[in-house]
Amino acid sequence: MMIPFTIEGGCTRPMKREELLFCIKYYAEISDCAKAMNNDLRYTFTPYRIILPIITALHLYKLIEQKDSAALVPLVPWFLNILFLCTLGERLEYERISLCKILYDVPWYHMDIDQRKTYHIYLGHMLVPMKMMVKPNAELDFSFLTEILKGTYTFLVYFSSGK
């Protein structure tokens, strides 16, 4: 349905009212999904930000020092969980950006006045980033995963230098 409005499609025809309403409904579903996830997560992943780097560093230190590969087994559920949620957060933002790119290239000047107003208001809403939040101040995306890995490296160096 949206292929004629992508860059590959060339954006040669104006968007019909039904297609614009479809985009608005799709964006509303994505937005509702983000709000529901943010309400469900709240402070659940705050300990991840603090505890996971320390636990990971301890298990990796045990793996390095004692050459015990069983030290990695407890890390698998922790990392799979956080990797899955960070991927969902990235995917949510990717969907918003892809929909915004499609709408940005639509020849809005060929629309009637009412549809043009709706289009501009809707495009303004689309430009606001949509994030999954870990309260109080972190976003659940790959930058959150990078922070955890940086913390792990810091604690691993600290533990290794304590010999």
C-alpha positions as CSV (number, residue, x, y, z in Angstrom):
1,M,0.0,0.0,0.0
2,M,2.8,2.4,0.8
3,I,5.2,1.4,-2.0
4,P,4.2,4.3,-4.4
5,F,5.2,6.8,-1.7
6,T,8.7,5.5,-1.0
7,I,11.8,6.9,-2.6
8,E,12.1,3.9,-4.8
9,G,8.5,4.5,-5.9
10,G,9.2,8.1,-6.8
11,C,6.3,9.8,-5.0
12,T,4.5,10.7,-8.2
13,R,0.9,10.8,-7.0
14,P,-0.8,12.4,-4.0
15,M,-1.8,10.3,-1.1
16,K,-5.5,9.4,-0.9
17,R,-7.5,10.2,2.3
18,E,-7.8,6.5,3.1
19,E,-4.1,5.9,2.8
20,L,-3.4,8.9,5.1
21,L,-5.9,7.5,7.6
22,F,-4.2,4.1,7.4
23,C,-0.8,5.8,8.2
24,I,-2.4,7.6,11.1
25,K,-3.9,4.4,12.5
26,Y,-0.6,2.6,12.1
27,Y,1.3,5.4,13.9
28,A,-1.4,5.4,16.7
29,E,-0.9,1.6,17.2
30,I,2.9,2.0,17.4
31,S,2.5,4.9,19.8
32,D,0.1,3.0,22.0
33,C,2.5,0.0,22.0
34,A,5.3,2.3,23.2
35,K,3.2,3.9,25.9
36,A,2.1,0.4,27.1
37,M,5.7,-0.8,27.2
38,N,6.8,2.3,29.1
39,N,4.0,1.9,31.6
40,D,4.8,-1.8,32.1
41,L,8.6,-1.5,32.4
42,R,8.9,1.6,34.6
43,Y,11.6,0.9,37.2
44,T,12.0,-2.8,36.4
45,F,15.2,-2.5,34.5
46,T,16.9,0.0,36.8
47,P,18.8,-2.8,38.6
48,Y,20.0,-4.1,35.2
49,R,21.9,-0.9,34.7
50,I,23.6,-1.2,38.1
51,I,23.9,-5.0,38.8
52,L,24.4,-6.5,35.4
53,P,27.8,-5.1,34.7
54,I,29.1,-6.3,38.0
55,I,27.6,-9.8,37.7
56,T,28.9,-10.1,34.1
57,A,32.4,-8.9,35.1
58,L,32.5,-11.4,38.0
59,H,31.5,-14.3,35.8
60,L,34.0,-13.3,33.1
61,Y,36.7,-12.9,35.7
62,K,35.9,-16.4,36.9
63,L,36.1,-17.6,33.3
64,I,39.5,-15.9,32.7
65,E,41.1,-16.8,36.0
66,Q,39.8,-20.3,36.6
67,K,39.1,-21.3,33.0
68,D,35.6,-22.4,34.0
69,S,33.3,-22.2,31.1
70,A,30.3,-23.0,33.4
71,A,30.6,-19.3,34.5
72,L,28.9,-18.2,31.3
73,V,25.8,-20.3,31.8
74,P,24.1,-17.9,34.4
75,L,24.8,-15.0,32.0
76,V,22.7,-16.4,29.1
77,P,19.3,-15.6,30.5
78,W,20.4,-12.1,31.6
79,F,21.8,-11.2,28.3
80,L,19.2,-12.7,26.1
81,N,16.5,-10.8,28.1
82,I,18.2,-7.5,27.8
83,L,19.3,-8.1,24.1
84,F,15.7,-8.9,23.2
85,L,14.3,-5.8,24.9
86,C,17.0,-3.5,23.4
87,T,16.2,-5.0,19.9
88,L,12.5,-4.2,20.5
89,G,13.3,-0.6,21.4
90,E,15.4,-0.2,18.3
91,R,12.8,-1.8,16.1
92,L,10.1,0.6,17.5
93,E,12.2,3.6,16.6
94,Y,13.0,2.1,13.2
95,E,9.3,1.7,12.4
96,R,8.7,5.4,13.3
97,I,11.6,6.6,11.2
98,S,10.6,4.5,8.2
99,L,7.0,5.7,8.4
100,C,8.2,9.3,8.7
101,K,10.5,8.9,5.6
102,I,7.5,7.6,3.6
103,L,5.3,10.5,4.7
104,Y,8.0,13.2,4.3
105,D,8.3,12.5,0.5
106,V,4.6,12.6,-0.2
107,P,3.6,15.5,-2.5
108,W,1.4,17.2,0.0
109,Y,0.8,20.3,-2.2
110,H,-1.6,18.2,-4.4
111,M,-3.8,17.4,-1.4
112,D,-7.0,19.3,-0.6
113,I,-6.9,21.8,2.2
114,D,-8.4,19.6,5.0
115,Q,-6.2,16.7,4.1
116,R,-3.1,18.9,3.9
117,K,-3.8,20.2,7.5
118,T,-4.2,16.7,8.8
119,Y,-1.0,15.7,7.0
120,H,1.1,18.5,8.5
121,I,-0.2,17.9,12.0
122,Y,0.4,14.2,11.7
123,L,3.9,14.7,10.3
124,G,4.7,17.0,13.2
125,H,3.8,14.2,15.6
126,M,5.9,11.7,13.6
127,L,9.1,13.8,14.0
128,V,9.0,13.3,17.8
129,P,11.2,10.3,18.8
130,M,9.4,7.3,20.3
131,K,11.5,5.5,22.9
132,M,11.1,2.6,25.3
133,M,12.2,4.2,28.6
134,V,13.9,2.6,31.7
135,K,13.0,4.9,34.5
136,P,14.3,7.4,35.6
137,N,16.5,8.4,32.6
138,A,17.6,5.6,30.3
139,E,16.3,4.5,26.9
140,L,16.0,0.8,26.2
141,D,18.0,0.5,22.9
142,F,21.4,-0.5,21.8
143,S,23.0,2.4,23.6
144,F,21.7,1.0,26.9
145,L,23.3,-2.4,26.0
146,T,26.5,-0.5,25.2
147,E,26.5,1.2,28.6
148,I,26.1,-2.3,30.2
149,L,29.1,-3.6,28.2
150,K,31.2,-0.6,29.0
151,G,30.4,-1.1,32.7
152,T,31.3,-4.7,32.4
153,Y,34.7,-3.9,30.9
154,T,35.4,-1.3,33.6
155,F,34.7,-3.8,36.4
156,L,36.6,-6.6,34.6
157,V,39.7,-4.4,34.4
158,Y,39.2,-3.4,38.1
159,F,39.0,-7.1,39.2
160,S,41.9,-8.1,37.0
161,S,44.2,-5.4,38.4
162,G,43.4,-6.4,42.0
163,K,45.9,-9.4,42.0
